Amino acid sequence: MNYQTASSVATARLGADDKFLAGGQSLLGAIKLGLAAPSGLVDVRHLPELQGIIIVGGGALRIGAATTHATVAASADVQRAIPALADLAGRIGDRQVRNAGTLGGSLANNDPAACYPAATLALGATVHTQRRTIAADDFFQGLFTTALEEGELITAVSFPVPKAAAWQKFKQPASRFSLVGVFVARFDTGVRVAITGAGPGVFRCAELETALDRDWSPAAARAVKVGADGLNTDLHGTAEYRAALIPELAARAVASV
């Protein structure tokens, strides 16, 4: 397998069957298990263009794609602007994962139980690449599938700052992924709720959004009945169990802010 370090975003190009490498927390594991077999790796994790956290005009938080989970969790800017995002980042995996894994890598991989997709979708974020911008509602397209095209690299993500937001995660204790995770965000334009871990990919919950838009309260969230159709059943929990967790976690999230 070939390995090269990119010198800039502009020169970071993939050959046939190559993959970009950032934190490697998903890709390297997949390679070891024989689930991925790239011809080469193009390392982009140290590119200055992909680093950093800034507040931009219009009330948004822009985070570089190669910024680690630990950096997001510890950032004073994130803690002030969107404390729920800092909380989420600080509870991903363990210290080793948080100090290596990156925002962009997590989104590009789009694991159905990953944490960042829920925050990105609930906050209505914008994913920036070296070619274009992609709205979160268009970015996630199912199990390990995104709108990214061949050779397209996430460079940053812009998160609108909500009036209120919170994250609740019922974790699978061995992997520390979300058995179910719920991110709620309240804006002047309405409420957005995104669910991870429960289905084949991250998704918004219209029933919870409608209920919380009318009444931002734990009771309103708990009163919602989420159907089990299309949700995951595995050795960790049935679809019905996951369906029951969703409104309960949403209620706890609302109660925390």
N, C-alpha and C positions, 0 to 999 in steps of 0.2 A: 504494500500500500504506500502510495506517495504522500508526503506531508510537506506543506509549504505554509509560510507565514505571510499573510497579506500585508502590504505596506500602506495601503489606503483603501477606502471604500471604492474609489474609482477603478482601482486595479484588481479588486477582489473578484476574480472570475473563476467559474467552475469549468473543469473539463468534463468529458463524458463520464457520467456516473460518479462524479465527485460530490462531496457534501461540505457545507460550511461547518466549522467547529467553533463553538463559543465556550460554554462551561463544560460541555460534554457529559452532563449528568444523565441525559437520555440517550444520546447517540452512542457513546462508548459502551453503555450497557447493552444496547441493541446489537452492536457489533460483536461483543463477547458472546451473546446468546445465539448468534447466527441469524438474527432477524434483519440485519442490515449488512450489506457488503459493498461499501463504496470503493471505487478505484483509488480515490485519494481524498485527503482532508485539506481544506483551506482554512487556516486558523485566523479568526478575526477578533479574538477576545481582547487583544491589547490595543486595538485601534482607538486613538483619542476621539475620533468622530463618533464612536459608538458609546462613549462614556458620558457620565454626568447627569445631573438633575437640576433643572432650572424652572423658575416660574416665568411663564410667557404671557403676553398680552391677551386680554379676553378672559382671564381667570382660568388658566389651564396649567397643568404640571407636565412638563416634557421630560421623559426619562430615556436616556440612551439605551439601546438594545443590549449592549454588553454589560450593563450595570448589574451587579450581583444582587441576589435577594438580601444579603446581609447589609449591603450599602443602602438599599431602599429602606429596610427596616430601621436603620440607624440615622437616616437623614432627618435633620431638623425641619427642612422644607416640606418633606412628605408628612411628617408628624403634625405640622401646623396646618397644611392645606387639606390633606386627606388622611387623617389618622387611621382610618379603616384599612387603607392600602399598606401603611407601615405595619399594622397589626397582622395583616395577611402574610406579608413577606417574612415577618419574624416567626411565623409558625409553619413555614414550609420545611419539610424534611427534618434534618438535623443540622448541626453547625457545619459539618463538612459540605453538605449539599448547599446550604445557604451561602457559604463563602466561595463556591465554585459556580453554581447554577446562575443563569442569567434570565432577565425578563424576556429578551427576544428569543432565546432558545426555548423557553417554556411555551411561548405563543406559537412559534413555528412548529413545534412538535405536536401541540394540541392534544395532549393526553386527555381522555374523557374524565379523569378524576383529578386533573391538575387544578391548582388554586388560581393562578393568574388569569386564565380565561374568564373566570366568573367575575373578577373585578373589572376586567377590560370590557366585557359585555354590559355589565350593570351600569358602569359609569359612562357608557356610550363613547368610549375612547376612539382615537384615530391612530391607526398603525401606519407609520411612515416607512417606505422602502427607498432604495436608491432610484426607483423609477416612478413612484406614484404614492398617493395616500389611499388608504382603505378604511372605511368605516367598520367598526367592530361588528355591527349587524350583518355585514357582508363578508367578514373575514373568516369566521368559523363555519365550516361546511360539513361537519360530521366527524366520525371516528378518525383521529389522526390526519384530518384533511383540512386544509385552509385554502384561501384564495391566492396564495403565493404561486407564482409561475416559476418555471425552470430558471435557476440562476438568480432569482430575486432574493434580496437580503433585507431583513428588517433593520432599520437604522435607529428608530426611536418610536416611542409611543406617547401621544398626548392625551392626558386625562383631564376632562373638565372637572372643576371643583364643585362638588354638590353642596346643598344646604346641610345635608346629613347623610351619613353612610355608615354601614357596619357589616361585619363579616362573622359568620358562625360556621364552624366546621366540626362535623362528627367524623373523626379520623379512623381509618383502618390502622390498628395499633402496630402492625408489623411494617407496613410500607410508609405509613404516615400520610398517604394520600387521603383524599376525601372519600369516605363512604357516601356521604352527602355533604356538600358545602353550599351555603346560601349567602350571597352578597346583595344587600339592599342599598339603594341610593335614591335620595329625594332631591329633586330639582324643582325650580319654579314651574317648569313645563310638565311635571308629573313624576311618578315613581317608576323606577326600573328595578327589576329583581332577576338575578341570574343564578342558575343552579348548575353545579358541577358534581360529578360522581354518581348521579342518580340514573343517567341515561347514557346512550352511546356517544354523547358529546355535550358540551355546555349548551344551555338553552335558557330563554327567558320564560318566566311564568306569568302569563297574562292574568290569571285569576288573582294571584297575589298582588300584582300591580294595580288592578282595578280596585281591590278591596282596600289597599293601603293608600291609594290616591284619595279615596273617600274618607278614610279614617286611619290616620297614621298611629296605630296603637297595636300592642301585642294581642289584644283580644280580637281585633279585626283579622290579624294574620292567622290566629288559631282557628277561626271560624271557617277558613277556606278548606275545602275538600279537594285534594289533588288526586287525580286518577292515576292508577298504576299502569295503564296501558303504555307500552313502549319503554318502560323503565327496566333497569337491570335486575336480574335475579342471579345470585351466585352463592358461594358457600358463606359469604359474609352477611348476606341479607337478601330477603325477597324484594320483589318490586313493590309489594304492599307495604313492607317495612320502610322502604325508602320514601314512598309516597307519604307515609305518616310523618316521617322526619322533616320533610320540606316545610310545612307550615309551622311546625314547632321551632325549627331553627330560625325561620323568618321572624317569628314572634320574639325569640330571644335577641335577635339582632336589633329589632326595633326598640326593645326594652333597654338596650345597652347605650342608646344615644339620647 
